Amino acid sequence: MTHARIPDFSQPVPVRMIVTPGGVESRQAVEPVRLDTTHGRSPRFLGVAGELLAAVVIIGGGMILTGLASLP
């Protein structure tokens, strides 16, 4: 049985070699950045609003079920 190699995250980001038609270029790996525009903020807002709505529904449903369970 072979085990997956665990990456060493304490080391710096490796330099990637990119082959282009003109030759080989070395570039550093970069992380994706979300632009702070209305098109970038709206999915985040909708995600947060959905999470809050789900929390309200779950908590409210639990309160209603608890109330129904305590009826004589």
N, CA, C and O of each residue as an XYZ file, in Angstrom:
288
protein
N       0.845     -1.178      0.000
C       0.000      0.000      0.000
C       0.891      1.242      0.000
O       1.784      1.371      0.837
N       0.647      2.139     -0.925
C       1.443      3.358     -0.993
C       0.667      4.500     -0.349
O      -0.559      4.566     -0.428
N       1.385      5.363      0.263
C       0.772      6.505      0.932
C       1.013      7.764      0.108
O       2.004      7.879     -0.615
N       0.082      8.703      0.236
C       0.218      9.974     -0.468
C       1.326     10.791      0.188
O       1.478     10.788      1.409
N       2.090     11.483     -0.636
C       3.156     12.346     -0.130
C       2.535     13.600      0.475
O       1.746     14.281     -0.179
N       2.887     13.904      1.716
C       2.362     15.085      2.390
C       3.262     16.264      2.047
O       4.466     16.209      2.295
N       2.695     17.335      1.478
C       3.538     18.480      1.119
C       4.048     19.209      2.358
O       3.393     19.230      3.400
N       5.212     19.797      2.224
C       5.824     20.556      3.310
C       5.467     22.022      3.123
O       6.082     22.715      2.313
N       4.468     22.499      3.875
C       3.973     23.858      3.703
C       4.854     24.900      4.389
O       4.596     26.098      4.275
N       5.887     24.458      5.099
C       6.776     25.421      5.747
C       7.815     25.968      4.775
O       8.534     26.908      5.112
N       7.905     25.403      3.589
C       8.869     25.832      2.591
C       8.272     26.932      1.714
O       7.050     27.015      1.599
N       9.100     27.781      1.090
C       8.572     28.834      0.212
C       7.911     28.236     -1.031
O       8.114     27.068     -1.364
N       7.131     29.052     -1.693
C       6.419     28.616     -2.900
C       7.436     28.288     -3.984
O       8.346     29.079     -4.231
N       7.300     27.136     -4.636
C       8.278     26.787     -5.668
C       8.118     27.659     -6.908
O       7.029     28.150     -7.204
N       9.210     27.838     -7.617
C       9.188     28.597     -8.862
C       8.768     27.644     -9.972
O       9.370     26.584    -10.144
N       7.742     28.016    -10.722
C       7.236     27.173    -11.805
C       7.940     27.546    -13.105
O       8.119     28.725    -13.410
N       8.330     26.544    -13.857
C       8.924     26.776    -15.164
C       7.834     26.636    -16.210
O       7.201     25.585    -16.307
N       7.608     27.678    -16.991
C       6.556     27.690    -17.995
C       7.210     27.699    -19.369
O       8.033     28.560    -19.678
N       6.827     26.726    -20.182
C       7.382     26.631    -21.532
C       6.521     27.472    -22.467
O       5.315     27.250    -22.580
N       7.144     28.430    -23.131
C       6.455     29.285    -24.096
C       7.096     29.057    -25.462
O       8.173     28.467    -25.551
N       6.445     29.519    -26.519
C       7.040     29.323    -27.849
C       8.434     29.937    -27.980
O       9.258     29.439    -28.747
N       8.706     31.011    -27.240
C      10.011     31.659    -27.340
C      11.066     31.053    -26.439
O      12.245     31.379    -26.580
N      10.686     30.184    -25.521
C      11.658     29.598    -24.600
C      10.993     29.255    -23.280
O       9.778     29.068    -23.209
N      11.802     29.177    -22.241
C      11.307     28.811    -20.910
C      11.363     30.043    -20.021
O      12.383     30.730    -19.965
N      10.265     30.320    -19.326
C      10.217     31.438    -18.391
C       9.980     30.898    -16.992
O       9.255     29.919    -16.817
N      10.579     31.524    -16.005
C      10.311     31.128    -14.619
C       9.387     32.172    -14.001
O       9.636     33.375    -14.071
N       8.319     31.674    -13.397
C       7.350     32.556    -12.740
C       7.025     31.978    -11.385
O       7.095     30.766    -11.179
N       6.670     32.844    -10.468
C       6.258     32.371     -9.154
C       4.768     32.073     -9.187
O       3.994     32.768     -9.845
N       4.379     31.022     -8.463
C       2.960     30.698     -8.351
C       2.291     31.787     -7.520
O       2.818     32.195     -6.485
N       1.144     32.252     -7.969
C       0.414     33.298     -7.260
C      -0.952     32.773     -6.874
O      -1.445     31.805     -7.453
N      -1.551     33.412     -5.903
C      -2.887     33.001     -5.480
C      -3.933     33.849     -6.204
O      -3.678     35.012     -6.516
N      -5.101     33.279     -6.470
C      -6.142     34.055     -7.141
C      -6.674     35.149     -6.215
O      -6.806     34.948     -5.008
N      -6.970     36.287     -6.790
C      -7.471     37.422     -6.024
C      -8.845     37.790     -6.558
O      -9.024     37.969     -7.762
N      -9.813     37.902     -5.657
C     -11.143     38.338     -6.068
C     -11.148     39.860     -6.175
O     -10.701     40.562     -5.268
N     -11.650     40.346     -7.278
C     -11.749     41.782     -7.446
C     -12.869     42.318     -6.565
O     -13.890     41.657     -6.378
N     -12.676     43.509     -6.028
C     -13.683     44.102     -5.160
C     -14.608     44.976     -6.004
O     -14.598     46.202     -5.891
N     -15.397     44.334     -6.839
C     -16.382     45.031     -7.647
C     -17.753     44.508     -7.265
O     -17.867     43.566     -6.480
N     -18.803     45.120     -7.823
C     -20.152     44.653     -7.501
C     -20.362     43.225     -7.961
O     -21.081     42.466     -7.312
N     -19.745     42.847     -9.072
C     -19.885     41.482     -9.558
C     -19.108     40.497     -8.680
O     -19.444     39.313     -8.629
N     -18.097     40.972     -8.007
C     -17.344     40.113     -7.101
C     -17.958     40.031     -5.724
O     -17.849     39.008     -5.048
N     -18.610     41.116     -5.300
C     -19.205     41.139     -3.966
C     -20.555     40.447     -3.913
O     -20.915     39.901     -2.870
N     -21.316     40.451     -5.006
C     -22.677     39.917     -4.953
C     -22.717     38.421     -4.631
O     -23.564     38.023     -3.831
N     -21.858     37.564     -5.202
C     -21.922     36.153     -4.791
C     -21.577     35.962     -3.319
O     -22.150     35.103     -2.649
N     -20.635     36.770     -2.812
C     -20.284     36.659     -1.396
C     -21.456     37.097     -0.532
O     -21.745     36.463      0.483
N     -22.141     38.182     -0.921
C     -23.297     38.658     -0.162
C     -24.410     37.620     -0.189
O     -25.027     37.342      0.839
N     -24.669     37.044     -1.367
C     -25.721     36.038     -1.475
C     -25.368     34.795     -0.669
O     -26.246     34.154     -0.091
N     -24.099     34.459     -0.631
C     -23.673     33.307      0.171
C     -23.911     33.549      1.654
O     -24.415     32.671      2.355
N     -23.550     34.739      2.135
C     -23.750     35.072      3.548
C     -25.239     35.150      3.866
O     -25.677     34.667      4.910
N     -26.017     35.753      2.974
C     -27.460     35.859      3.200
C     -28.096     34.471      3.237
O     -28.980     34.219      4.057
N     -27.662     33.582      2.371
C     -28.184     32.220      2.373
C     -27.836     31.476      3.649
O     -28.663     30.738      4.184
N     -26.608     31.666      4.145
C     -26.209     31.017      5.394
C     -27.045     31.536      6.567
O     -27.469     30.760      7.424
N     -27.278     32.848      6.601
C     -28.097     33.409      7.684
C     -29.539     32.924      7.602
O     -30.144     32.607      8.626
N     -30.093     32.863      6.401
C     -31.455     32.369      6.232
C     -31.554     30.907      6.657
O     -32.523     30.518      7.308
N     -30.570     30.101      6.298
C     -30.565     28.698      6.701
C     -30.486     28.565      8.218
O     -31.158     27.712      8.799
N     -29.675     29.397      8.864
C     -29.569     29.351     10.324
C     -30.892     29.722     10.980
O     -31.304     29.088     11.952
N     -31.558     30.742     10.456
C     -32.854     31.154     11.014
C     -33.882     30.042     10.843
O     -34.647     29.758     11.765
N     -33.904     29.415      9.682
C     -34.865     28.332      9.435
C     -34.588     27.148     10.358
O     -35.523     26.567     10.908
N     -33.341     26.788     10.533
C     -33.000     25.650     11.391
C     -33.356     25.945     12.844
O     -33.966     25.112     13.515
N     -32.978     27.125     13.335
C     -33.262     27.474     14.731
C     -34.764     27.632     14.947
O     -35.315     27.137     15.930
N     -35.422     28.329     14.014
C     -36.876     28.507     14.139
C     -37.616     27.183     14.059
O     -38.566     26.959     14.809
N     -37.195     26.306     13.162
C     -37.829     24.990     13.071
C     -37.650     24.188     14.342
O     -38.570     23.498     14.781
N     -36.483     24.273     14.927
C     -36.262     23.587     16.205
C     -37.118     24.137     17.318
O     -37.605     23.385     18.163
N     -37.309     25.453     17.328
C     -38.159     26.071     18.361
C     -39.604     25.638     18.173
O     -40.295     25.344     19.148
N     -40.070     25.596     16.917
C     -41.448     25.191     16.639
C     -41.644     23.725     17.025
O     -42.644     23.383     17.657
N     -40.708     22.864     16.656
C     -40.828     21.452     17.004
C     -40.783     21.236     18.514
O     -41.483     20.371     19.041
N     -39.969     22.015     19.204
C     -39.932     21.911     20.659
C     -41.261     22.337     21.266
O     -41.757     21.725     22.212
N     -41.830     23.407     20.697
C     -43.131     23.864     21.169
C     -44.231     22.842     20.912
O     -45.100     22.632     21.758
N     -44.192     22.206     19.740
C     -45.192     21.186     19.426
C     -45.029     19.942     20.302
O     -46.014     19.290     20.647
N     -43.796     19.619     20.656
C     -43.556     18.437     21.467
C     -44.034     18.635     22.905
O     -44.343     17.666     23.599
N     -44.095     19.883     23.348
C     -44.506     20.136     24.744
C     -46.002     20.319     24.876
O     -46.483     20.555     25.984
N     -46.767     20.218     23.786
C     -48.226     20.326     23.866
C     -48.786     19.093     24.571
O     -48.254     17.993     24.423
N     -49.864     19.279     25.340
C     -50.429     18.123     26.050
C     -51.094     17.133     25.142
O     -51.609     16.117     25.609
